[in-house]
């Protein structure tokens, strides 16, 4: 447990999270530009959640031992991964339960103070159909893989939070 506590406060843990998230975003862009697969609105929302994980990782990487910043990074990581998990679940519903009454929009609706689809359209502008299953690997579609990825990311964030809390309690007792 002590080893995990030390790892949770290391730059290498946060670097792995940041670089791993950046790699996943690069893979998404390869699918879009290399394989010519148009991202749907749910895809770009999941990308935004992934960028949230990446930004939280970068914040933690900058100050892994500073309690306030690393706590904000942990909470941001958990929030972004949880949002990505919910988005992937909704996207799976669109793919495998198509309905004329439950369709995703074709226009991204980011907040007016952060219009990602206009600020960075090469990454966040949707042009595909949410119900389209244009890629699968090992029998799982892309949002199914993302559901698993975001579940692992959220579980790791929770694990780090618990390890930090237990570590803090142990330090206060000594």
C-alpha positions in Angstrom: 0.0 0.0 0.0 2.9 2.3 0.8 4.4 1.7 -2.6 1.1 2.6 -4.3 0.8 5.7 -2.2 4.3 6.8 -3.3 3.5 6.0 -6.9 0.3 8.0 -6.8 2.4 11.0 -5.8 5.1 10.6 -8.4 5.6 12.5 -11.7 5.9 9.2 -13.5 2.3 8.2 -12.6 0.9 11.4 -13.9 3.2 11.3 -16.9 1.8 7.9 -17.8 -1.8 9.2 -17.5 -1.1 12.3 -19.6 0.9 10.5 -22.3 -1.5 7.5 -22.4 -4.4 9.9 -22.9 -2.5 11.8 -25.6 -1.8 8.5 -27.3 -5.5 7.6 -27.3 -6.3 11.0 -28.7 -3.7 10.5 -31.4 -5.2 7.1 -32.2 -8.7 8.8 -32.6 -7.2 11.3 -35.0 -5.5 8.5 -37.0 -8.9 6.9 -37.3 -10.3 10.2 -38.5 -7.6 11.3 -40.9 -5.7 8.1 -41.7 -8.6 5.8 -42.1 -11.1 8.5 -43.2 -13.7 7.7 -40.5 -15.8 10.7 -39.7 -16.3 11.3 -36.0 -19.9 11.6 -34.7 -21.0 14.1 -32.1 -20.7 11.4 -29.4 -17.1 10.7 -30.6 -16.1 14.3 -30.2 -17.7 14.5 -26.8 -15.7 11.4 -25.8 -12.6 13.1 -27.2 -13.3 16.1 -25.0 -13.6 13.8 -21.9 -10.3 12.3 -22.9 -8.7 15.7 -23.2 -10.1 16.4 -19.7 -8.3 13.3 -18.4 -5.2 14.5 -20.2 -5.4 18.0 -18.7 -5.9 16.6 -15.2 -2.9 14.4 -15.8 -0.8 17.4 -16.9 -1.9 19.3 -13.8 -0.9 16.3 -11.6 2.4 16.0 -13.5 3.3 19.6 -12.7 2.7 19.3 -9.0 2.3 15.7 -7.9 3.1 16.4 -4.2 1.3 19.7 -3.8 -1.9 18.7 -2.0 -4.3 21.2 -3.5 -3.2 20.9 -7.1 -2.9 17.1 -7.0 -6.3 16.8 -5.3 -7.8 19.0 -8.0 -6.1 16.8 -10.6 -7.4 13.6 -9.1 -11.0 15.0 -9.0 -10.7 16.3 -12.5 -9.4 12.9 -13.7 -12.3 11.1 -12.0 -14.9 13.6 -13.3 -13.6 13.4 -16.9 -13.2 9.6 -16.9 -16.7 9.2 -15.4 -18.2 11.6 -18.0 -16.4 9.7 -20.8 -17.8 6.4 -19.4 -21.4 7.8 -19.5 -20.9 9.2 -23.0 -19.5 5.8 -24.3 -22.5 4.1 -22.7 -24.9 6.5 -24.5 -23.0 6.0 -27.7 -23.3 2.2 -27.5 -27.1 2.7 -27.0 -27.3 4.7 -30.3 -25.3 2.0 -32.1 -27.1 -1.1 -30.9 -30.6 0.2 -30.2 -31.3 2.5 -33.2 -34.5 4.4 -33.1 -36.0 7.3 -35.0 -37.0 8.7 -31.6 -33.6 8.4 -30.0 -31.0 9.8 -32.3 -27.9 11.9 -31.5 -27.6 15.3 -32.9 -25.2 16.2 -35.6 -24.2 19.5 -34.0 -21.8 19.6 -31.1 -23.2 21.6 -28.2 -20.1 22.7 -26.2 -20.5 25.5 -23.7 -20.5 29.0 -25.3 -17.4 29.9 -23.2 -15.5 27.0 -24.7 -16.8 26.3 -28.3 -14.3 23.5 -29.0 -16.0 22.7 -32.4 -15.1 26.2 -33.5 -11.8 26.6 -31.7 -10.3 23.3 -32.8 -12.6 21.9 -35.6 -9.9 19.4 -36.8 -10.5 17.5 -33.5 -13.9 18.5 -32.3 -16.1 19.0 -35.4 -18.6 16.1 -35.8 -19.4 14.9 -39.3 -20.4 11.2 -38.8 -23.4 9.2 -37.6 -23.6 7.9 -34.1 -25.4 4.7 -35.1 -22.7 3.8 -37.6 -20.6 0.8 -36.6 -17.8 1.4 -39.1 -15.0 -0.3 -37.0 -14.8 -3.2 -34.6 -12.0 -5.2 -33.1 -12.3 -8.5 -31.3 -16.1 -8.1 -31.7 -16.3 -4.7 -29.9 -17.1 -1.4 -31.5 -15.1 1.7 -30.8 -17.5 3.1 -28.1 -17.5 -0.4 -26.4 -13.7 -0.2 -26.3 -14.0 3.4 -24.9 -16.4 2.2 -22.3 -13.8 -0.2 -21.0 -11.0 2.4 -21.3 -13.0 5.1 -19.4 -14.0 2.5 -16.8 -10.4 1.6 -16.2 -9.5 5.3 -16.0 -12.2 6.0 -13.5 -11.3 3.0 -11.4 -7.7 4.0 -11.3 -8.7 7.6 -10.3 -10.8 6.1 -7.5 -7.9 3.8 -6.5 -5.5 6.8 -6.3 -8.0 8.8 -4.3 -8.5 5.9 -1.8 -4.8 5.3 -1.5 -4.2 9.0 -0.9 -6.9 9.2 1.8 -5.6 6.1 3.5 -2.0 7.4 3.3 -3.1 10.7 4.7 -4.9 9.0 7.7 -1.8 6.9 8.4 0.5 9.9 8.3 -1.8 11.8 10.8 -1.7 8.8 13.2 2.1 8.8 13.3 
